[in-house]
Amino acid sequence: MTAPVFFALTQRGAELAIRLAKEIPGAQVHGLEGRVEGAEQYFTSAGEHLRRLFAERRPILGICAAGVLIRTLAPLLTDKKSEPPVLALAEDGSAVVPLLGGHGGGNDLARKLGGLLNIEAAITTAGDLAFGVALDDPPPGWRLANPEAAKDFTAALLAGARVRLEGTAPWLAETGLPWAEDGGLTIRVSEQLGELQPNTLVYRPAVLCLGVGCERGASAQEVIALARETLAVAKLAEGAVAAVVSLDLKADEAAVHALAEALDVPARFFSAARLEEELPRLANPSDVVFNEVGCHGVAEGAALAAAGPRGGLIVPKRKSARATCAIAKAPAVLDATSLGRGRGSLTVVGLGPGDPAWRAPEAESAVGAASDLVGYSLYLDLLGPLTRGKARHDFPLGAEEDRVRAALDLAAEGRHVALVCSGDPGIYAMASLVFELLEHGNKPQWRRVETTVVPGISALQAAAARAGAPLGHDFCAISLSDLLTPWPAIERRLRAAAEGDFVVALYNPVSRRRRHQLKAAQAILLARRPPDTPVIVARNLGRDGETLQIMDLDKLDTEEVDMLSLVIIGSSETRRTARTDGGIWVYTPRGYGAKADKKDRLGDAA
C-alpha cells in the first residue's frame, strides 16, 4: 500500500492531520488553498483533488464529513479489489471510519489511527468484528489461494460453523475463530499445489526462495517459463514464493525483474562473496561459473542464501538454453525486504521554481518513495515536511559532481535515492551530469542502478507564464556562464539566435564576478532586432521576493539583474498588450492572425 494522504478542508482538520502524519511513514497532508496552512500540497477544487488521489490509488484519510467523500467518489466505484482505502475522520479526533478498502489496508489504518487518537475505530466489516480477522486480507508474507471462497466461508462461520486448522499459522491461531478438530470448515496452510476443496481456504506462506541465473540479455519469456515449469514439476505453488533472488551482477537484468513482476514478489540480490559461502551446500557447484562471476553457483547459491542456515535446497538447479533456476525452502515465513538487497534506484527530481503549487505530482511521489534525498540544502529545505523520515544528504551550492557521485553510490548500495533539483532537472541541471558519469565514471555498479528523470516546470516556463506567452513561437535557451562553455562558443550561439530571430531565454545572465556577458548578449541581439523589443527579467520565481520586470531591449540594465534572475528577450515579432489592471502582457504570435486574414480575403473573393 502506498503512503496515505490526509485530506483537510479546514485549519482545525489540518492541525489534526499534521499531528497524525508524523506517526505514519510517508504520509502527506493536502489542504484546501486559502483555508489551510502548513500542508505539503494545496488544492483549489476538493472534488477534483479527491478524484485524482482515488485514480492514483492513494489511500485517502479525509478529515471531513463522510458525505463529502461518499458523494465525490461514488461515481468512481467499479471494482472492489482495485479501490484504495478511504477513511473519514472527525475534525476533533472523536471518530475514524473506514468507508472503502477495509480489507485492502483500510481497517488496519483505522485501527492505527484509533490507537493514536485513543478511540475505537468504527470498523463495520462483519468478520473483523466477530473474529478479529479479515480472512480475505492476510498479513504480509501470506497469500490466499482461493479468495473467491472467502465470502461464503465467512458467512458460514457467522452462521455458527466451526473450523479446523491444517498446518501452522500463528496469525490465525491467535484470532477468535471457532476452532474445532472436527470442524466442518477447513483452513489449510501449505506451499504444495493441490486440488482446492469445498469449504476450505488455502493460505500460501512465503517460504520459497526462487534462485535464478541467466546470460546477459536472456529473454523474459524464457526465464519466466523455466521458473514456472520448475515450480510446477515440484508441485509448488507460485503464491508461496517469497522472492526471486540472484547475484548482484544481475541487478539490472530485465528478465529477472520481469519474473519477479510476473510472480508479484520482490527481486533481491546477493554479492558473489555471500553466494560463495553457500558452496558446501550446493548440489551442482561449477568451476566455470566461479571463473565468470566469482561464486560456484548462482541459482542454488542465491536460493540457499535467502532461505538462511536453517533452510534447505528442495529443487536443485534446472536449466534452459540461457537460464538456470533452483528453489530453497525457509523454515518460516520470510520478510523479502530483509533478504540481500534490492536494486537501487536514482530518480532525478525537478521541483519547479520553488512554489509547491508548481510541483508535479510525479515529483512528490518520487520524493515520497525515496529512502534518501540528495541535493543543495536550499532545495531540500523547499520540500518542507516531505523530507520527514528520509535520510538527508545536504551539499553546498556548487559541488554538482559530488552530489551526483554521492547519489549514485547510495543507489548502488540498494537504496532508493531522489536527487533533488530546482526547475527541470534536464535543463541546465543535474540530469545530464548523471548520464555523463554513468557513461564515463568507470563504476559498473552505477550502471546497474535503475535511473529515471522526473520533469519539473523550468524557470523559462514559469517566467513566460507570469508574463503572458513570450515563448508562443520558436525560441531557444542559452546559458551565459562561461564556467563550462568557452565564451566564444556562447557568442556564436547568440549570433545564431539573433540571425534566426528566436525568442531567447538567457540563463545564468550574471554572477558576482561576471557582469559583461549580458551586455555583450544585448549588443548582439540589438544588431538584429528593434530597440523596443520586449525583455522580461524574472527573479526568484515561485519564492518570497518574486519580481517581474518588462522593459525595452535597449533599456536592459545589467545592474537590475542578479544570479537569481532569468532574462527572456523577445523576437522581432514579440508584442505587448495592455492588461485591464494597468499591467502588460507579452506574447509572441504564431501567425494565426495572418492565417485568418488570408481566409477572410479568400472568402471575400469568392
GICOR-V573357 format. One record per backbone hydrogen bond with DSSP energy under -0.5 kcal/mol. NH is the residue of the N-H (numbers start at 1). CO is the residue of the C=O. E is the energy in kcal/mol with one decimal. If there is no record, write none. Layout:
nh:NH co:CO e:E
nh:NH co:CO e:E
//
This chain:
nh:5 co:59 e:-2.9
nh:6 co:28 e:-3.3
nh:7 co:61 e:-2.5
nh:8 co:6 e:-0.6
nh:8 co:30 e:-2.7
nh:9 co:63 e:-0.8
nh:14 co:10 e:-2.3
nh:15 co:11 e:-2.4
nh:16 co:12 e:-1.7
nh:17 co:13 e:-2.5
nh:18 co:14 e:-3.0
nh:19 co:15 e:-1.7
nh:20 co:16 e:-2.4
nh:21 co:17 e:-3.0
nh:22 co:18 e:-0.9
nh:23 co:20 e:-1.9
nh:24 co:21 e:-1.2
nh:25 co:23 e:-0.5
nh:27 co:24 e:-2.1
nh:28 co:4 e:-1.8
nh:30 co:6 e:-3.2
nh:30 co:28 e:-0.5
nh:31 co:41 e:-2.5
nh:32 co:8 e:-1.4
nh:33 co:43 e:-3.0
nh:35 co:32 e:-1.8
nh:36 co:32 e:-1.6
nh:40 co:29 e:-2.5
nh:41 co:29 e:-1.4
nh:43 co:31 e:-1.8
nh:46 co:44 e:-0.6
nh:49 co:45 e:-2.2
nh:50 co:46 e:-2.5
nh:51 co:47 e:-2.4
nh:52 co:48 e:-2.1
nh:53 co:49 e:-2.4
nh:54 co:50 e:-2.5
nh:55 co:51 e:-2.4
nh:56 co:52 e:-1.9
nh:57 co:54 e:-1.4
nh:58 co:53 e:-2.6
nh:60 co:85 e:-2.5
nh:61 co:5 e:-3.0
nh:61 co:59 e:-0.5
nh:62 co:60 e:-0.7
nh:62 co:87 e:-2.7
nh:63 co:7 e:-2.6
nh:63 co:61 e:-0.7
nh:64 co:62 e:-1.5
nh:64 co:89 e:-0.5
nh:68 co:65 e:-1.0
nh:69 co:65 e:-1.1
nh:70 co:66 e:-2.6
nh:71 co:67 e:-2.8
nh:72 co:68 e:-1.7
nh:73 co:69 e:-2.3
nh:74 co:70 e:-2.1
nh:76 co:73 e:-2.0
nh:77 co:73 e:-0.5
nh:77 co:74 e:-1.4
nh:78 co:76 e:-0.7
nh:80 co:78 e:-0.5
nh:82 co:79 e:-1.1
nh:83 co:79 e:-1.0
nh:86 co:100 e:-1.9
nh:87 co:60 e:-2.9
nh:88 co:97 e:-2.6
nh:89 co:62 e:-2.9
nh:90 co:95 e:-2.3
nh:93 co:90 e:-2.0
nh:97 co:88 e:-2.8
nh:99 co:86 e:-2.8
nh:99 co:97 e:-0.6
nh:100 co:86 e:-1.8
nh:104 co:101 e:-1.5
nh:105 co:102 e:-0.7
nh:106 co:101 e:-2.6
nh:107 co:102 e:-2.4
nh:109 co:105 e:-2.3
nh:110 co:106 e:-2.5
nh:111 co:107 e:-2.5
nh:112 co:108 e:-2.3
nh:113 co:109 e:-2.7
nh:114 co:110 e:-2.7
nh:115 co:111 e:-2.3
nh:116 co:112 e:-2.0
nh:117 co:113 e:-2.2
nh:118 co:114 e:-0.8
nh:119 co:114 e:-2.7
nh:121 co:119 e:-0.6
nh:122 co:96 e:-2.6
nh:123 co:121 e:-1.9
nh:129 co:125 e:-2.1
nh:130 co:126 e:-2.7
nh:131 co:127 e:-2.6
nh:132 co:127 e:-0.6
nh:132 co:128 e:-1.7
nh:133 co:127 e:-0.9
nh:135 co:133 e:-0.7
nh:137 co:134 e:-2.0
nh:142 co:139 e:-1.4
nh:143 co:204 e:-1.6
nh:145 co:143 e:-0.7
nh:145 co:202 e:-3.2
nh:146 co:202 e:-0.5
nh:147 co:144 e:-0.6
nh:149 co:146 e:-2.0
nh:150 co:147 e:-1.5
nh:153 co:149 e:-2.0
nh:154 co:150 e:-2.7
nh:155 co:151 e:-2.2
nh:156 co:152 e:-2.3
nh:157 co:153 e:-1.9
nh:158 co:154 e:-2.5
nh:159 co:155 e:-1.4
nh:160 co:157 e:-1.6
nh:161 co:156 e:-2.4
nh:163 co:178 e:-2.5
nh:164 co:185 e:-2.4
nh:166 co:187 e:-3.1
nh:167 co:165 e:-0.6
nh:172 co:169 e:-1.6
nh:173 co:169 e:-2.3
nh:174 co:170 e:-1.5
nh:175 co:172 e:-1.8
nh:176 co:131 e:-2.6
nh:179 co:177 e:-1.7
nh:180 co:163 e:-2.3
nh:183 co:180 e:-1.8
nh:185 co:162 e:-2.0
nh:186 co:199 e:-2.3
nh:187 co:164 e:-2.6
nh:188 co:186 e:-0.5
nh:188 co:201 e:-3.0
nh:189 co:166 e:-3.1
nh:190 co:188 e:-0.6
nh:190 co:203 e:-2.2
nh:193 co:235 e:-2.5
nh:200 co:197 e:-0.9
nh:201 co:186 e:-2.4
nh:203 co:188 e:-2.9
nh:203 co:201 e:-0.5
nh:204 co:143 e:-3.3
nh:205 co:203 e:-0.6
nh:206 co:141 e:-2.6
nh:207 co:205 e:-2.0
nh:207 co:240 e:-1.0
nh:208 co:240 e:-2.4
nh:209 co:328 e:-3.0
nh:210 co:208 e:-0.6
nh:210 co:243 e:-2.1
nh:211 co:209 e:-0.9
nh:211 co:326 e:-2.5
nh:212 co:245 e:-2.4
nh:213 co:324 e:-1.8
nh:215 co:322 e:-2.5
nh:218 co:215 e:-2.0
nh:223 co:219 e:-1.9
nh:224 co:220 e:-2.8
nh:225 co:221 e:-2.4
nh:226 co:222 e:-2.4
nh:227 co:223 e:-2.3
nh:228 co:224 e:-2.6
nh:229 co:225 e:-2.4
nh:230 co:226 e:-2.4
nh:231 co:227 e:-2.3
nh:232 co:228 e:-2.4
nh:233 co:229 e:-2.7
nh:234 co:230 e:-1.5
nh:235 co:232 e:-1.4
nh:236 co:231 e:-2.9
nh:237 co:191 e:-2.8
nh:240 co:237 e:-1.6
nh:241 co:238 e:-1.9
nh:242 co:208 e:-3.3
nh:243 co:208 e:-0.9
nh:244 co:266 e:-2.3
nh:245 co:210 e:-2.5
nh:245 co:243 e:-0.5
nh:246 co:268 e:-1.6
nh:248 co:270 e:-2.9
nh:250 co:247 e:-2.2
nh:251 co:248 e:-1.7
nh:253 co:250 e:-2.0
nh:254 co:252 e:-0.6
nh:256 co:253 e:-0.5
nh:257 co:253 e:-1.6
nh:258 co:254 e:-2.3
nh:259 co:255 e:-2.0
nh:260 co:256 e:-2.1
nh:261 co:257 e:-2.4
nh:262 co:258 e:-2.3
nh:263 co:259 e:-2.0
nh:264 co:260 e:-0.7
nh:265 co:260 e:-2.3
nh:266 co:242 e:-0.6
nh:268 co:244 e:-2.7
nh:269 co:341 e:-2.7
nh:270 co:246 e:-2.1
nh:275 co:271 e:-2.1
nh:276 co:272 e:-2.3
nh:277 co:273 e:-0.9
nh:277 co:274 e:-0.6
nh:278 co:275 e:-1.5
nh:279 co:276 e:-1.7
nh:281 co:278 e:-1.8
nh:282 co:278 e:-0.6
nh:282 co:279 e:-1.4
nh:286 co:296 e:-2.0
nh:290 co:286 e:-1.9
nh:291 co:287 e:-2.5
nh:292 co:288 e:-1.3
nh:293 co:289 e:-2.9
nh:294 co:289 e:-0.5
nh:294 co:290 e:-2.1
nh:302 co:298 e:-2.9
nh:303 co:299 e:-2.1
nh:304 co:300 e:-2.4
nh:305 co:301 e:-2.6
nh:306 co:302 e:-2.2
nh:307 co:303 e:-2.0
nh:308 co:304 e:-1.6
nh:311 co:308 e:-1.6
nh:312 co:329 e:-1.9
nh:314 co:327 e:-2.2
nh:315 co:327 e:-2.2
nh:318 co:325 e:-2.8
nh:320 co:323 e:-2.5
nh:324 co:213 e:-2.8
nh:325 co:318 e:-2.1
nh:326 co:211 e:-2.2
nh:327 co:315 e:-2.2
nh:328 co:209 e:-2.0
nh:329 co:312 e:-2.8
nh:330 co:207 e:-3.0
nh:334 co:206 e:-2.5
nh:336 co:334 e:-0.9
nh:338 co:335 e:-2.2
nh:339 co:336 e:-1.8
nh:340 co:338 e:-0.5
nh:341 co:269 e:-1.7
nh:345 co:415 e:-2.0
nh:346 co:450 e:-2.9
nh:347 co:417 e:-2.9
nh:348 co:346 e:-0.5
nh:348 co:452 e:-2.7
nh:349 co:347 e:-0.8
nh:349 co:419 e:-2.6
nh:350 co:454 e:-1.5
nh:351 co:349 e:-0.6
nh:351 co:421 e:-2.3
nh:352 co:423 e:-1.9
nh:354 co:351 e:-0.5
nh:358 co:355 e:-2.2
nh:359 co:356 e:-1.6
nh:360 co:358 e:-0.5
nh:363 co:360 e:-0.6
nh:364 co:360 e:-1.8
nh:365 co:361 e:-2.5
nh:366 co:362 e:-2.2
nh:367 co:363 e:-2.3
nh:368 co:364 e:-2.6
nh:369 co:365 e:-1.9
nh:370 co:366 e:-0.8
nh:370 co:367 e:-0.7
nh:371 co:416 e:-3.1
nh:372 co:416 e:-2.1
nh:373 co:391 e:-2.9
nh:374 co:418 e:-2.6
nh:375 co:393 e:-1.8
nh:376 co:420 e:-0.5
nh:377 co:395 e:-1.8
nh:379 co:376 e:-0.7
nh:380 co:376 e:-2.0
nh:381 co:377 e:-2.4
nh:382 co:378 e:-1.7
nh:383 co:379 e:-0.6
nh:383 co:380 e:-1.1
nh:384 co:381 e:-1.8
nh:386 co:383 e:-2.0
nh:387 co:384 e:-1.8
nh:388 co:385 e:-2.0
nh:390 co:387 e:-2.2
nh:391 co:371 e:-2.3
nh:392 co:390 e:-0.6
nh:393 co:373 e:-2.4
nh:395 co:375 e:-1.8
nh:403 co:399 e:-2.2
nh:404 co:400 e:-2.3
nh:405 co:401 e:-2.7
nh:406 co:402 e:-2.3
nh:407 co:403 e:-2.4
nh:408 co:404 e:-2.6
nh:409 co:405 e:-2.5
nh:410 co:406 e:-2.3
nh:411 co:407 e:-2.2
nh:412 co:408 e:-2.3
nh:413 co:409 e:-0.9
nh:413 co:410 e:-0.8
nh:414 co:411 e:-2.0
nh:415 co:410 e:-1.6
nh:417 co:345 e:-3.0
nh:417 co:415 e:-0.7
nh:418 co:372 e:-2.5
nh:419 co:347 e:-2.4
nh:419 co:417 e:-0.6
nh:420 co:374 e:-2.9
nh:420 co:418 e:-0.8
nh:421 co:349 e:-2.8
nh:423 co:352 e:-2.9
nh:427 co:424 e:-1.7
nh:428 co:426 e:-0.6
nh:431 co:425 e:-2.4
nh:434 co:430 e:-2.0
nh:435 co:431 e:-1.9
nh:436 co:432 e:-2.0
nh:437 co:433 e:-2.4
nh:438 co:434 e:-2.2
nh:439 co:435 e:-1.8
nh:440 co:436 e:-2.4
nh:441 co:437 e:-2.6
nh:446 co:443 e:-1.5
nh:447 co:443 e:-1.0
nh:448 co:444 e:-0.7
nh:449 co:446 e:-1.6
nh:450 co:344 e:-2.6
nh:451 co:449 e:-0.7
nh:452 co:346 e:-2.3
nh:454 co:348 e:-3.2
nh:455 co:453 e:-0.6
nh:457 co:358 e:-0.6
nh:462 co:458 e:-2.4
nh:463 co:459 e:-2.8
nh:464 co:460 e:-2.1
nh:465 co:461 e:-2.4
nh:466 co:462 e:-2.1
nh:467 co:463 e:-1.8
nh:468 co:464 e:-2.1
nh:469 co:586 e:-3.1
nh:472 co:469 e:-1.4
nh:476 co:503 e:-2.3
nh:478 co:505 e:-2.6
nh:480 co:507 e:-2.5
nh:489 co:486 e:-0.7
nh:490 co:486 e:-1.6
nh:491 co:487 e:-2.7
nh:492 co:488 e:-2.0
nh:493 co:489 e:-1.8
nh:494 co:490 e:-2.3
nh:495 co:491 e:-2.4
nh:496 co:492 e:-2.1
nh:497 co:493 e:-2.4
nh:498 co:494 e:-2.4
nh:499 co:495 e:-2.8
nh:500 co:496 e:-2.4
nh:501 co:498 e:-0.9
nh:502 co:497 e:-2.2
nh:503 co:474 e:-1.8
nh:504 co:569 e:-2.7
nh:505 co:476 e:-2.6
nh:506 co:504 e:-0.6
nh:506 co:567 e:-3.9
nh:507 co:478 e:-2.1
nh:507 co:505 e:-0.7
nh:509 co:565 e:-0.6
nh:511 co:514 e:-2.2
nh:515 co:513 e:-0.7
nh:519 co:515 e:-0.6
nh:520 co:516 e:-2.1
nh:521 co:517 e:-2.7
nh:522 co:518 e:-2.5
nh:523 co:519 e:-2.1
nh:524 co:520 e:-2.3
nh:525 co:521 e:-2.2
nh:526 co:522 e:-2.4
nh:527 co:523 e:-1.3
nh:528 co:525 e:-1.5
nh:529 co:525 e:-1.1
nh:533 co:530 e:-1.6
nh:535 co:551 e:-2.7
nh:536 co:568 e:-2.9
nh:537 co:549 e:-2.6
nh:538 co:536 e:-0.6
nh:538 co:566 e:-2.8
nh:539 co:547 e:-2.6
nh:540 co:564 e:-1.5
nh:543 co:540 e:-2.0
nh:546 co:543 e:-1.2
nh:547 co:539 e:-2.0
nh:549 co:537 e:-2.3
nh:551 co:535 e:-2.4
nh:553 co:533 e:-1.2
nh:554 co:531 e:-2.3
nh:555 co:552 e:-1.1
nh:556 co:553 e:-1.2
nh:558 co:556 e:-0.6
nh:560 co:557 e:-2.0
nh:561 co:558 e:-1.7
nh:565 co:562 e:-1.8
nh:566 co:538 e:-2.6
nh:567 co:506 e:-1.8
nh:568 co:536 e:-2.7
nh:569 co:504 e:-3.1
nh:569 co:567 e:-0.5
nh:570 co:534 e:-2.7
nh:570 co:568 e:-0.5
nh:574 co:571 e:-1.0
nh:575 co:587 e:-3.7
nh:577 co:585 e:-2.3
nh:579 co:583 e:-2.6
nh:582 co:579 e:-1.6
nh:585 co:577 e:-3.4
nh:586 co:467 e:-2.3
nh:587 co:575 e:-2.3
nh:588 co:469 e:-2.1
nh:589 co:573 e:-0.6
nh:589 co:587 e:-0.5
nh:595 co:591 e:-1.9
nh:596 co:592 e:-2.6
nh:597 co:593 e:-2.5
nh:598 co:594 e:-2.2
nh:599 co:595 e:-2.1
nh:600 co:596 e:-2.5
nh:601 co:597 e:-2.4
nh:602 co:598 e:-2.5
nh:603 co:599 e:-2.2
nh:604 co:600 e:-2.5
nh:605 co:601 e:-2.4
nh:606 co:602 e:-1.9
//
